[in-house]
Amino acid sequence: MSVTPKTIGVIISTYNNPEWLEKTLIGYMNQERRADEIIIADDGSGPDTCSLIERYKAVLPIKHVWHPDEGFRKTRILNRALTSATSDYLIFTDQDCVPRNDFVAAHLQAAQQGRFLSGGYFKLPMDISRLLSPDDIASGRAFSLRWLRSKGLKITFKCTKLLNRKWFAALMNTITPARASWNGCNSSGWRADMLAVNGFNELMQYGGEDREFGERLVNMGIRPRQMRYSLIVVHLDHGRPYKNAEALALNKEIRRVTRQKRIIRTPNGIEQTTDKA
């Protein structure tokens, strides 16, 4: 059932990359329909990020949720951001995902009871990521294939995500072989559903922690809706120094148990009912 939420918020995860975060915030300044709240889930960034956020509080409805840097604790800070939110409907994304100007409006229009939305991204190479200026983002050039090609972008089939034709996006959402899942860089759903599954599993580190969250929503009966050609961000390039084999193995096992036992509410989420290992 299609029900338009009364309020919509955005939760942006960040860690020590104020340059990329600023480009993303500029994207949210230039939305056709601005978010009612923006919550920055900060996994221990330093003072440069804090100063940036304070400046943007003057022009955006930002809440800054922060905890000290004690390693990769993204799931914990996302849970704090989730409990700080007041909007009916929430978009989850990252510091390196610059939204197209229709991004918030498109999430809002596509929202449905009993569903969550699985959006997409278009990855930019590092040279173009650095090149993007505030005016490139505000004007929409950052999402123009002609402009990106003039800056050296190699044209591939993935560029079809930026064609910005509603009929084409609807067709591609239907026929794409990509499975709809909860993607931390671009997904949305009802806050009440997220609270019902007790948020993110705080035992999980990098690698599938967002997918596990979505799998518990599915176990509760919330079905994913593929929208990767309609809900568009450009993804700025970056490294992943926090990626490690041990964490990936742990996350893979947690996800296996979640699917096998059809777990809905994690005991290691917003409300803690077991001790952390």
Secondary structure in CASP SS format (residue, H / E / C, confidence):
PFRMAT SS
TARGET T0000
AUTHOR 0000-0000-0000
METHOD secondary structure of the structure
MODEL  1
M C 1.00
S C 1.00
V C 1.00
T C 1.00
P C 1.00
K C 1.00
T C 1.00
I E 1.00
G E 1.00
V E 1.00
I E 1.00
I E 1.00
S E 1.00
T E 1.00
Y C 1.00
N C 1.00
N C 1.00
P H 1.00
E H 1.00
W H 1.00
L H 1.00
E H 1.00
K H 1.00
T H 1.00
L H 1.00
I H 1.00
G H 1.00
Y H 1.00
M H 1.00
N C 1.00
Q C 1.00
E C 1.00
R C 1.00
R C 1.00
A C 1.00
D C 1.00
E E 1.00
I E 1.00
I E 1.00
I E 1.00
A E 1.00
D E 1.00
D C 1.00
G C 1.00
S C 1.00
G C 1.00
P H 1.00
D H 1.00
T H 1.00
C H 1.00
S H 1.00
L H 1.00
I H 1.00
E H 1.00
R H 1.00
Y H 1.00
K C 1.00
A C 1.00
V C 1.00
L C 1.00
P C 1.00
I E 1.00
K E 1.00
H E 1.00
V E 1.00
W E 1.00
H C 1.00
P C 1.00
D C 1.00
E C 1.00
G C 1.00
F C 1.00
R C 1.00
K H 1.00
T H 1.00
R H 1.00
I H 1.00
L H 1.00
N H 1.00
R H 1.00
A H 1.00
L H 1.00
T H 1.00
S H 1.00
A C 1.00
T C 1.00
S C 1.00
D C 1.00
Y E 1.00
L E 1.00
I E 1.00
F E 1.00
T E 1.00
D E 1.00
Q C 1.00
D C 1.00
C E 1.00
V E 1.00
P E 1.00
R C 1.00
N C 1.00
D C 1.00
F H 1.00
V H 1.00
A H 1.00
A H 1.00
H H 1.00
L H 1.00
Q H 1.00
A H 1.00
A C 1.00
Q C 1.00
Q C 1.00
G C 1.00
R E 1.00
F E 1.00
L E 1.00
S E 1.00
G C 1.00
G E 1.00
Y E 1.00
F E 1.00
K E 1.00
L C 1.00
P C 1.00
M H 1.00
D H 1.00
I H 1.00
S H 1.00
R H 1.00
L H 1.00
L C 1.00
S C 1.00
P H 1.00
D H 1.00
D H 1.00
I H 1.00
A H 1.00
S H 1.00
G C 1.00
R H 1.00
A H 1.00
F H 1.00
S C 1.00
L H 1.00
R H 1.00
W H 1.00
L H 1.00
R H 1.00
S H 1.00
K C 1.00
G C 1.00
L C 1.00
K C 1.00
I C 1.00
T C 1.00
F H 1.00
K H 1.00
C H 1.00
T H 1.00
K H 1.00
L H 1.00
L C 1.00
N C 1.00
R C 1.00
K H 1.00
W H 1.00
F H 1.00
A H 1.00
A H 1.00
L H 1.00
M H 1.00
N H 1.00
T H 1.00
I H 1.00
T C 1.00
P C 1.00
A C 1.00
R C 1.00
A C 1.00
S C 1.00
W C 1.00
N C 1.00
G C 1.00
C C 1.00
N E 1.00
S E 1.00
S E 1.00
G E 1.00
W E 1.00
R H 1.00
A H 1.00
D H 1.00
M H 1.00
L H 1.00
A H 1.00
V C 1.00
N C 1.00
G C 1.00
F C 1.00
N C 1.00
E C 1.00
L C 1.00
M C 1.00
Q C 1.00
Y C 1.00
G C 1.00
G C 1.00
E H 1.00
D H 1.00
R H 1.00
E H 1.00
F H 1.00
G H 1.00
E H 1.00
R H 1.00
L H 1.00
V H 1.00
N H 1.00
M C 1.00
G C 1.00
I C 1.00
R E 1.00
P E 1.00
R E 1.00
Q E 1.00
M C 1.00
R C 1.00
Y C 1.00
S C 1.00
L C 1.00
I E 1.00
V E 1.00
V E 1.00
H E 1.00
L C 1.00
D C 1.00
H C 1.00
G C 1.00
R C 1.00
P C 1.00
Y C 1.00
K C 1.00
N C 1.00
A H 1.00
E H 1.00
A H 1.00
L H 1.00
A H 1.00
L H 1.00
N H 1.00
K H 1.00
E H 1.00
I H 1.00
R H 1.00
R H 1.00
V H 1.00
T H 1.00
R H 1.00
Q H 1.00
K C 1.00
R C 1.00
I C 1.00
I C 1.00
R C 1.00
T C 1.00
P C 1.00
N E 1.00
G C 1.00
I C 1.00
E C 1.00
Q E 1.00
T C 1.00
T C 1.00
D C 1.00
K C 1.00
A C 1.00
END
